[in-house]
Amino acid sequence: MTISDTNTYSSFASGDVDLSMAFVAPFLLQVDAGVPVVLLAGVHVGCFEVFGNPGIRAIRDLKGKRVGIPALETAHHLFLSSMAAYVGLDPRDIDW
């Protein structure tokens, strides 16, 4: 069975998937909501890259800018939000 990135996380709760590797943040939202998900191990996050136009030189430069992501609360959104918060930028100041 092939499951798209946006369905990976919900597929665990429904029992369609028994084991997978995916970014942790969407799973944390599920655990917080009481979804019965078991997290076994962690992997590196070096597979994410952020691309910007010449006016974007740092994560802080995203304030007030439009950022393309598949959807809110996806791995892309949550990881970039955590990066923004780490450098002192409120993720709500980004136009997702």
Backbone as numpy.savetxt, mean C-alpha at the origin, in Angstrom:
# Nx Ny Nz CAx CAy CAz Cx Cy Cz
-5.31 -20.68 -9.88 -6.15 -19.51 -9.88 -5.27 -18.28 -9.88
-5.57 -17.33 -10.72 -4.86 -16.06 -10.76 -5.74 -14.99 -10.14
-5.19 -14.24 -9.22 -5.95 -13.20 -8.53 -5.24 -11.88 -8.73
-5.98 -10.84 -9.06 -5.38 -9.53 -9.28 -4.87 -8.96 -7.96
-3.98 -7.96 -8.07 -3.40 -7.32 -6.89 -4.46 -6.78 -5.95
-5.52 -6.20 -6.49 -6.53 -5.59 -5.63 -7.40 -6.63 -4.95
-7.43 -7.88 -5.46 -8.25 -8.91 -4.84 -7.46 -9.84 -3.92
-6.14 -9.75 -3.94 -5.31 -10.64 -3.13 -5.71 -10.59 -1.66
-5.88 -9.40 -1.15 -6.12 -9.24 0.28 -7.50 -9.76 0.69
-8.51 -9.47 -0.07 -9.85 -9.96 0.27 -9.98 -11.46 0.03
-9.16 -12.01 -0.84 -9.23 -13.45 -1.13 -8.82 -14.30 0.07
-7.98 -13.77 0.94 -7.61 -14.51 2.15 -8.80 -14.68 3.08
-9.54 -13.61 3.30 -10.68 -13.65 4.21 -11.75 -14.61 3.71
-11.92 -14.70 2.40 -12.96 -15.57 1.85 -12.51 -17.03 1.78
-11.22 -17.29 2.00 -10.73 -18.66 1.94 -10.31 -19.11 0.55
-10.34 -18.21 -0.43 -9.94 -18.56 -1.80 -8.43 -18.74 -1.93
-7.67 -18.10 -1.04 -6.21 -18.18 -1.07 -5.72 -18.64 0.29
-4.78 -19.59 0.28 -4.23 -20.11 1.53 -2.88 -19.50 1.87
-2.08 -19.15 0.85 -0.75 -18.62 1.08 -0.37 -17.71 -0.07
0.24 -16.56 0.24 0.68 -15.64 -0.79 1.72 -14.71 -0.20
2.35 -13.92 -1.07 3.28 -12.91 -0.62 2.77 -11.57 -1.13
2.56 -10.64 -0.23 2.03 -9.34 -0.62 2.46 -8.31 0.42
2.31 -7.05 0.07 2.69 -5.97 0.98 1.82 -6.00 2.23
2.40 -5.71 3.36 1.75 -5.93 4.65 0.65 -4.91 5.00
0.76 -3.68 4.56 -0.17 -2.64 5.04 -1.65 -2.98 4.83
-2.08 -3.45 3.65 -3.49 -3.81 3.52 -3.91 -4.95 4.47
-2.97 -5.87 4.77 -3.29 -6.91 5.74 -3.50 -6.32 7.13
-2.72 -5.31 7.48 -2.89 -4.68 8.79 -4.26 -4.02 8.91
-4.75 -3.45 7.82 -6.11 -2.89 7.84 -7.13 -4.00 8.09
-6.91 -5.17 7.48 -7.83 -6.29 7.70 -7.76 -6.80 9.14
-6.55 -6.96 9.66 -6.41 -7.41 11.05 -7.10 -6.43 11.99
-6.92 -5.14 11.75 -7.55 -4.11 12.57 -9.07 -4.19 12.50
-9.59 -4.64 11.35 -11.05 -4.77 11.17 -11.58 -6.11 11.68
-10.68 -6.96 12.22 -11.13 -8.23 12.78 -11.19 -9.38 11.78
-10.62 -9.20 10.59 -10.60 -10.27 9.58 -9.61 -11.33 10.04
-9.98 -12.61 9.96 -9.10 -13.69 10.45 -7.95 -13.99 9.48
-6.90 -13.17 9.52 -5.73 -13.33 8.67 -4.53 -13.62 9.56
-3.69 -14.57 9.16 -2.48 -14.89 9.91 -1.29 -14.46 9.08
-0.42 -13.63 9.65 0.79 -13.17 8.98 1.96 -14.03 9.46
2.66 -14.67 8.52 3.70 -15.62 8.89 5.12 -15.05 8.89
5.44 -14.20 7.94 6.80 -13.70 7.82 6.81 -12.40 7.04
7.94 -11.75 7.01 8.08 -10.51 6.26 9.07 -10.65 5.12
8.92 -9.80 4.12 9.86 -9.75 3.00 10.27 -8.30 2.79
11.30 -8.07 2.02 11.76 -6.69 1.80 10.77 -5.91 0.95
10.83 -4.59 1.03 9.92 -3.74 0.26 10.65 -3.01 -0.85
11.81 -3.50 -1.23 12.62 -2.84 -2.24 12.07 -2.93 -3.65
10.93 -3.55 -3.83 10.36 -3.69 -5.17 9.48 -2.51 -5.56
9.32 -1.54 -4.70 8.51 -0.37 -5.01 9.42 0.73 -5.54
8.97 1.41 -6.57 9.68 2.57 -7.09 8.68 3.71 -7.23
9.13 4.93 -6.98 8.30 6.11 -7.13 8.89 6.94 -8.26
8.06 7.25 -9.24 8.50 8.05 -10.38 7.76 9.38 -10.35
8.47 10.45 -10.64 7.85 11.76 -10.66 8.36 12.58 -11.83
7.70 13.69 -12.06 8.16 14.60 -13.12 9.35 15.40 -12.60
10.00 16.21 -13.44 11.18 16.95 -13.00 10.96 17.87 -11.80
9.72 18.26 -11.51 9.44 19.13 -10.37 9.38 18.39 -9.04
9.44 17.08 -9.05 9.39 16.27 -7.83 10.78 15.74 -7.56
11.41 16.25 -6.50 12.77 15.83 -6.17 12.83 15.06 -4.85
11.73 15.11 -4.07 11.69 14.43 -2.78 10.24 14.10 -2.45
10.03 13.20 -1.52 8.68 12.81 -1.10 7.91 14.04 -0.61
8.57 14.94 0.09 7.89 16.15 0.60 7.32 17.00 -0.53
7.88 16.88 -1.74 7.38 17.65 -2.89 6.01 17.19 -3.37
5.50 16.09 -2.80 4.18 15.58 -3.21 3.03 16.36 -2.57
3.33 17.23 -1.62 2.27 18.02 -0.97 1.51 18.83 -2.03
0.20 18.63 -2.08 -0.66 19.34 -3.03 -0.60 18.81 -4.45
0.17 17.76 -4.67 0.31 17.20 -6.01 -0.63 16.02 -6.21
-0.91 15.71 -7.46 -1.75 14.57 -7.82 -0.86 13.34 -7.98
-1.21 12.25 -7.30 -0.43 11.02 -7.34 -1.33 9.89 -7.86
-0.86 9.18 -8.86 -1.63 8.08 -9.43 -1.39 6.78 -8.70
-2.46 6.17 -8.24 -2.43 4.86 -7.57 -3.62 4.05 -8.07
-3.58 2.72 -7.95 -4.73 1.93 -8.40 -6.02 2.25 -7.65
-5.93 2.43 -6.34 -7.10 2.74 -5.51 -6.62 3.07 -4.10
-7.47 3.72 -3.33 -7.15 3.98 -1.93 -7.08 2.66 -1.18
-6.24 2.62 -0.16 -6.02 1.46 0.70 -5.38 0.28 -0.02
-4.82 0.50 -1.21 -4.02 -0.55 -1.86 -2.60 -0.47 -1.31
-1.78 -1.45 -1.63 -0.40 -1.45 -1.19 0.31 -0.17 -1.65
0.05 0.25 -2.88 0.68 1.46 -3.42 0.35 2.68 -2.56
-0.92 2.86 -2.26 -1.38 4.00 -1.47 -0.82 3.97 -0.05
-0.90 2.82 0.60 -0.49 2.73 2.00 1.02 2.86 2.16
1.78 2.28 1.23 3.23 2.38 1.35 3.70 3.81 1.11
3.18 4.45 0.09 3.58 5.84 -0.17 3.09 6.77 0.94
1.92 6.47 1.51 1.43 7.25 2.66 2.37 7.12 3.84
2.87 5.91 4.09 3.81 5.72 5.21 5.12 6.44 4.94
5.57 6.47 3.70 6.79 7.21 3.35 6.57 8.71 3.57
5.41 9.21 3.16 5.10 10.63 3.35 5.08 10.98 4.83
4.41 10.17 5.62 4.33 10.43 7.06 5.71 10.38 7.70
6.55 9.49 7.24 7.91 9.37 7.79 8.72 10.65 7.63
8.49 11.36 6.53 9.25 12.61 6.29 8.47 13.84 6.73
7.36 13.65 7.47 6.63 14.76 8.05 5.51 15.32 7.19
5.17 14.65 6.11 4.09 15.10 5.23 2.81 14.34 5.58
1.74 15.07 5.83 0.46 14.43 6.10 -0.07 13.85 4.78
-0.29 12.53 4.70 -0.78 11.93 3.46 -2.08 12.54 2.96
-2.84 13.16 3.84 -4.09 13.82 3.41 -3.81 15.07 2.58
-2.56 15.53 2.58 -2.17 16.69 1.79 -1.78 16.31 0.37
-1.94 15.04 0.03 -1.66 14.54 -1.32 -2.98 14.28 -2.01
-3.10 14.67 -3.26 -4.30 14.42 -4.06 -4.17 13.03 -4.69
-4.80 12.04 -4.08 -4.67 10.66 -4.54 -5.58 10.43 -5.72
